Amino acid sequence: MTPIITVDNVQKSFKKQLVLDNITLEVQPGNIYALLGDNGAGKSTLLKIITGLLNSDQGTVRVNDFDVNKQLRQIQRLFSFSAQTSSVDDILTGYENLALIAKLRHVANPNQTATDLLAQFKLTEAAKKRVADYSGGMRRRLDLAMSLVGNPEILFLDEPTTGLDPSSRNDLWQTIRDLKAQGKTIFLTTQYLEEADQLADQVGFLRDGKIIATGTPQEMKHLAGPEKLTLTFLTSDQLAQVLPLLHDFAVQTLDDVSISVELPESISTVLEILNRLTVHKLKPTTFQVTTPSLDDVFLKLTKGA
Ligand SMILES: Nc1ncnc2c1ncn2[C@@H]1O[C@H](COP(=O)(O)OP(=O)(O)OP(=O)(O)O)[C@@H](O)[C@H]1O
């Protein structure tokens, strides 16, 4: 499939500080791409370059096969950019904010567009409230609604859930999934590993201006190593009998009665291990399979940095 966003060898410095160092990435249409990084990693700078708000020093960005530097006018209606700082006007109501932006974007029926978007983002009841009185979650939903005026195909969201409480974050994740289900391509930045894991088809780890790893969340987790099986036995004597049976596996002793075993082949390895124990009538009191999380990947990639 032809990517809808292509970033090729983008470099950017502010004075002598190199902020983006040869960034290359692709986003497929209809996918969610999560650019993951700590404060100051360069996420916002890259987003501004992709959306044509900032020029790069080197490299090219193509959106829908148009060069963002040279052909921005042709693609401006194709995407919207929701910045970290809210674009909504506090003294206006939610409805007024949406209707105003719809008029500015020459949408055919601004009032109807505002009403429809308020309904889509569960803000109908708050339509006539001033935005100053909205909660953080409502404001973020309104921000997203604003970015959908004109029905763009691609949404750029800069840290859409930063500062939200867990419940509002979950709601916003669902909204972002719904937008993907409608066929939108979404490029978001985040500091939260869990957010990338929950939403993204592709993740890019940005650190000190470089993409240090990229792939699906599943592929990224493999970078942290295989799944593990943790087994606990009733007594240390039992464990002592178990160890020779598993001599050909990578076993780590956790304490007197527990071990963890690497699972290169997931389920079939689990079955093999349980089989050997059963034959010798050695029954673990608990067993648990653990998959590495994106946190483990992040720790592994940044270890020693
Ligand atoms: N206009 C600018 N002039 C000078 N330095 C800048 C400018 N914009 C960003 N920087 C610097 O570039 C680096 C990356 O900033 P950027 O805002 O892209 O990071 P970020 O990953 O988005 O972080 P945050 O989550 O804090 O927004 C930082 O060191 C920042 O101080």
The ligand as an SDF file (V2000), in Angstrom:
LIG
                    3D

 31 33  0  0  0  0  0  0  0  0999 V2000
   11.3000   27.4860   18.3590 N   0  0  0  0  0  0  0  0  0  0  0  0
   12.2910   26.9280   19.0580 C   0  0  0  0  0  0  0  0  0  0  0  0
   13.4440   27.5560   19.2820 N   0  0  0  0  0  0  0  0  0  0  0  0
   14.4640   26.9760   19.9610 C   0  0  0  0  0  0  0  0  0  0  0  0
   14.4030   25.7260   20.4880 N   0  0  0  0  0  0  0  0  0  0  0  0
   13.2700   25.0390   20.3110 C   0  0  0  0  0  0  0  0  0  0  0  0
   12.1480   25.5930   19.5870 C   0  0  0  0  0  0  0  0  0  0  0  0
   11.1550   24.6500   19.5650 N   0  0  0  0  0  0  0  0  0  0  0  0
   11.6240   23.5950   20.2440 C   0  0  0  0  0  0  0  0  0  0  0  0
   12.8750   23.8080   20.6870 N   0  0  0  0  0  0  0  0  0  0  0  0
   13.7150   22.8380   21.4380 C   0  0  0  0  0  0  0  0  0  0  0  0
   13.7250   21.6240   20.7170 O   0  0  0  0  0  0  0  0  0  0  0  0
   13.6720   20.4960   21.5910 C   0  0  0  0  0  0  0  0  0  0  0  0
   12.5010   19.6200   21.2360 C   0  0  0  0  0  0  0  0  0  0  0  0
   11.2870   20.3190   21.5230 O   0  0  0  0  0  0  0  0  0  0  0  0
    9.8410   19.7290   21.1930 P   0  0  0  0  0  0  0  0  0  0  0  0
    8.8430   20.7320   21.6510 O   0  0  0  0  0  0  0  0  0  0  0  0
    9.7960   19.3080   19.7790 O   0  0  0  0  0  0  0  0  0  0  0  0
    9.8180   18.4470   22.1240 O   0  0  0  0  0  0  0  0  0  0  0  0
    8.5980   17.5240   22.5220 P   0  0  0  0  0  0  0  0  0  0  0  0
    9.0640   16.1270   22.3620 O   0  0  0  0  0  0  0  0  0  0  0  0
    7.3840   17.9280   21.7740 O   0  0  0  0  0  0  0  0  0  0  0  0
    8.4360   17.8190   24.0620 O   0  0  0  0  0  0  0  0  0  0  0  0
    7.1490   18.2710   24.8880 P   0  0  0  0  0  0  0  0  0  0  0  0
    6.4320   17.0190   25.2020 O   0  0  0  0  0  0  0  0  0  0  0  0
    7.7660   18.8980   26.1140 O   0  0  0  0  0  0  0  0  0  0  0  0
    6.3910   19.2280   24.0440 O   0  0  0  0  0  0  0  0  0  0  0  0
   13.6150   21.0800   23.0000 C   0  0  0  0  0  0  0  0  0  0  0  0
   14.9180   21.0750   23.5320 O   0  0  0  0  0  0  0  0  0  0  0  0
   13.1270   22.4920   22.7890 C   0  0  0  0  0  0  0  0  0  0  0  0
   13.6080   23.3450   23.7860 O   0  0  0  0  0  0  0  0  0  0  0  0
  1  2  1  0
  2  3  1  0
  2  7  2  0
  3  4  2  0
  4  5  1  0
  5  6  2  0
  6  7  1  0
  6 10  1  0
  7  8  1  0
  8  9  2  0
  9 10  1  0
 10 11  1  0
 11 12  1  0
 11 30  1  0
 12 13  1  0
 13 14  1  0
 13 28  1  0
 14 15  1  0
 15 16  1  0
 16 17  2  0
 16 18  1  0
 16 19  1  0
 19 20  1  0
 20 21  2  0
 20 22  1  0
 20 23  1  0
 23 24  1  0
 24 25  2  0
 24 26  1  0
 24 27  1  0
 28 29  1  0
 28 30  1  0
 30 31  1  0
M  END
$$$$
